[in-house]
Amino acid sequence: MERYLKETKMLNYSNSRIQQLIKKRKWNELDNFQRIKAIYNFVRDEILFGYNVDDSITASEVLADGYGQCNTKGTLFMALLRACRIPCRIHGFTIDKKLQKGAMTGLIYKNAPQNIFHSWVEVYFENKWYELEAFILDTMYLNKLQEMNGNCAGAFCGYGVAVNDFRNPIIDFNRNNTYIQSEGINQDFGVYDSPDDLLKEHHQEMPKVKAFLYRNFGRRVMNHNVSKIRKS
């Protein structure tokens, strides 16, 4: 399991801000189950759903931003888990861009790649790997989406969600897998020891001009859209 506890450039858990957070929350004083659950809930609800400048930013940078999406929140989640001696790995995918419709709008959606780079975190606990994905969306944002779409009782795809049961998605960890975007997956890259390793082989395919526009304009509009929903 040591390979799944290793610190990397992206999983920079010796960073002082990360260590201070762990000490403040007293996560290392909890048993392993409660430790995983507490870290999971922190990343899900206290690191808000939003779009960072790049998938390759470090865990400490995600923590400083205070928001993230699947890949970046996953980086922070993994760093916190490994810092607390919980083995974990990353599973890479792509998802169809229709899953992002609503968060992405207008020309941003039209010009977005059809296949969006995606990942979830797998945690080793009690001799089993658990697939944890539902930390991506903070509960406040998801609840507002459910209020906005009160007539939807079955499958839902959009605004960062792709589930079969929109009213009752499996988002809480209690010795179970959790999912929130899994129904949008269209390509599987397999598992990797770290996000560093995954990004060496796979990343978001985007022309340089579009990448520049996303970093400096598109993601700001998307974050505004998400914030507007959360505050509605």
C-alpha positions in Angstrom: 0.0 0.0 0.0 3.0 2.3 0.3 2.7 3.3 -3.4 -0.8 4.7 -2.6 0.5 6.8 0.3 3.3 8.5 -1.6 3.6 12.3 -1.7 3.9 13.7 -5.2 4.3 17.2 -6.8 0.5 17.5 -7.1 -0.3 15.6 -3.9 1.9 18.0 -1.8 0.5 17.0 1.6 3.5 18.2 3.6 2.5 21.8 2.6 2.0 23.8 5.8 -1.6 24.8 5.0 -2.6 21.2 4.5 -0.9 20.1 7.7 -2.5 22.9 9.7 -5.9 21.9 8.4 -5.4 18.3 9.4 -4.3 19.4 12.8 -7.1 21.8 13.3 -9.8 19.2 12.2 -8.1 16.5 14.4 -8.6 14.0 11.6 -5.7 11.8 12.8 -7.5 11.3 16.1 -10.4 9.6 14.4 -10.6 5.9 13.4 -10.1 5.2 9.7 -13.8 5.1 8.8 -14.6 8.4 10.5 -11.4 9.9 9.1 -12.3 9.0 5.5 -15.9 10.3 6.1 -14.8 13.6 7.6 -12.3 14.3 4.9 -14.8 13.3 2.2 -17.4 15.6 3.6 -14.9 18.5 3.9 -13.9 18.2 0.3 -17.5 17.8 -0.9 -19.1 20.7 1.0 -16.4 23.1 2.2 -14.5 23.1 -1.1 -17.2 24.4 -3.4 -17.9 23.1 -6.9 -16.2 25.4 -9.4 -13.6 25.6 -12.1 -9.9 26.2 -11.4 -7.4 27.5 -13.8 -6.0 24.0 -14.7 -6.3 20.3 -13.8 -2.6 20.1 -12.9 -2.6 22.5 -9.9 -1.4 21.2 -6.6 -3.6 20.1 -3.6 -2.5 23.2 -1.7 -3.5 25.4 -4.6 -7.0 23.8 -4.6 -7.3 24.4 -0.9 -6.3 28.0 -1.3 -8.8 28.5 -4.1 -11.6 27.0 -1.9 -13.3 25.5 -5.0 -12.7 22.9 -7.6 -14.2 20.3 -10.0 -13.7 16.6 -10.4 -10.0 16.5 -11.1 -8.9 19.3 -8.8 -11.1 18.4 -5.8 -9.9 14.8 -6.3 -6.3 16.0 -6.0 -7.0 17.7 -2.7 -9.0 14.7 -1.5 -6.2 12.3 -2.3 -3.6 14.6 -0.6 -5.6 14.8 2.6 -6.2 11.0 2.6 -2.6 10.2 2.1 -1.5 12.7 4.7 -3.7 10.8 7.1 -2.3 7.4 6.1 -5.4 6.3 4.0 -4.3 4.6 0.7 -5.9 6.0 -2.4 -5.6 6.1 -6.2 -7.2 7.9 -9.1 -9.3 6.5 -12.0 -9.4 8.5 -15.2 -12.2 8.9 -17.8 -13.8 11.3 -20.2 -17.5 12.4 -19.9 -19.8 13.8 -22.6 -19.9 17.6 -22.5 -23.7 17.5 -22.3 -23.2 16.8 -18.6 -21.8 20.3 -18.2 -24.7 22.1 -20.1 -26.1 24.7 -17.8 -22.9 25.3 -16.0 -21.5 25.9 -19.5 -23.7 28.1 -21.6 -23.8 29.8 -25.0 -20.5 30.0 -27.0 -18.6 28.4 -24.1 -20.7 25.3 -24.4 -20.7 25.3 -28.2 -16.9 25.5 -28.4 -16.2 23.1 -25.5 -14.6 19.7 -26.4 -17.1 16.9 -26.9 -15.2 14.8 -24.4 -14.3 16.3 -21.1 -11.5 14.9 -19.0 -12.8 13.4 -15.7 -11.7 11.4 -12.8 -12.8 10.0 -9.4 -10.8 8.8 -6.4 -10.7 5.2 -5.2 -10.0 4.6 -1.5 -8.7 1.4 0.0 -10.5 0.6 3.3 -11.2 -2.7 5.0 -9.6 -4.8 2.2 -11.8 -3.1 -0.5 -11.5 -0.3 -3.0 -14.3 2.2 -2.9 -15.1 4.4 -5.9 -15.8 7.9 -4.6 -17.0 10.5 -7.1 -19.9 12.5 -5.4 -17.5 14.8 -3.5 -17.5 16.9 -6.8 -20.7 18.8 -6.1 -21.2 20.6 -2.8 -24.6 19.7 -1.2 -25.8 23.3 -1.2 -25.4 23.5 -5.0 -27.0 20.1 -5.6 -29.9 20.9 -3.4 -30.5 24.1 -5.3 -30.4 22.1 -8.6 -33.0 19.7 -7.2 -35.2 22.7 -6.2 -34.9 24.2 -9.7 -35.9 20.9 -11.3 -38.6 19.8 -8.9 -40.5 17.8 -11.5 -37.6 15.5 -12.3 -38.0 12.2 -10.5 -35.7 10.0 -12.7 -32.5 10.4 -14.6 -30.9 13.8 -14.9 -28.0 15.1 -17.0 -26.6 18.7 -16.9 -25.2 21.3 -14.6 -22.4 18.9 -13.6 -24.8 16.0 -12.8 -25.3 12.7 -14.6 -27.3 10.2 -12.4 -30.2 7.8 -12.8 -32.0 8.9 -9.7 -31.9 12.7 -9.4 -34.0 12.9 -6.2 -31.9 10.3 -4.4 -28.3 10.3 -5.7 -25.8 8.3 -3.7 -23.6 11.1 -2.3 -22.8 10.1 1.3 -19.9 7.7 2.1 -21.0 4.9 4.5 -18.8 2.0 3.3 -20.2 2.4 -0.2 -19.4 3.8 -3.6 -20.7 7.3 -4.3 -21.5 8.8 -7.8 -22.7 12.1 -9.2 -21.4 12.2 -12.8 -20.8 8.5 -13.6 -23.7 8.2 -16.1 -21.9 10.6 -18.4 -18.7 8.6 -18.8 -17.9 7.6 -22.3 -14.2 6.5 -22.1 -12.2 4.7 -19.4 -8.5 5.3 -19.0 -8.1 3.0 -16.0 -6.5 3.5 -12.6 -3.2 5.4 -11.7 -1.2 5.8 -8.6 -1.5 9.6 -8.6 -2.9 12.5 -10.7 0.6 13.3 -11.7 0.9 9.8 -13.4 -2.6 10.1 -15.0 -1.8 13.6 -16.5 1.4 12.3 -18.0 -0.7 10.1 -20.3 -4.1 11.7 -20.5 -5.3 15.3 -20.1 -7.9 17.7 -21.6 -7.4 17.9 -25.3 -7.9 21.5 -26.3 -6.2 23.9 -28.9 -4.0 26.5 -27.3 -6.3 29.4 -28.2 -9.3 27.7 -26.7 -7.3 26.7 -23.6 -6.3 30.3 -23.1 -9.9 31.5 -23.5 -11.1 28.9 -21.0 -8.5 29.9 -18.4 -9.0 33.6 -18.7 -12.7 33.9 -19.6 -14.7 30.7 -19.9 -14.2 29.3 -16.5 -15.1 32.7 -14.9 -18.4 32.7 -16.6 -19.0 29.1 -15.6 -18.1 29.9 -11.9 -20.6 32.8 -12.1 -23.3 30.4 -13.4 -22.6 27.9 -10.6 -22.5 30.6 -7.9 -25.8 32.1 -9.2 -27.5 28.7 -8.9 -26.1 28.2 -5.4 -27.4 31.6 -4.2 -30.8 31.3 -5.9 
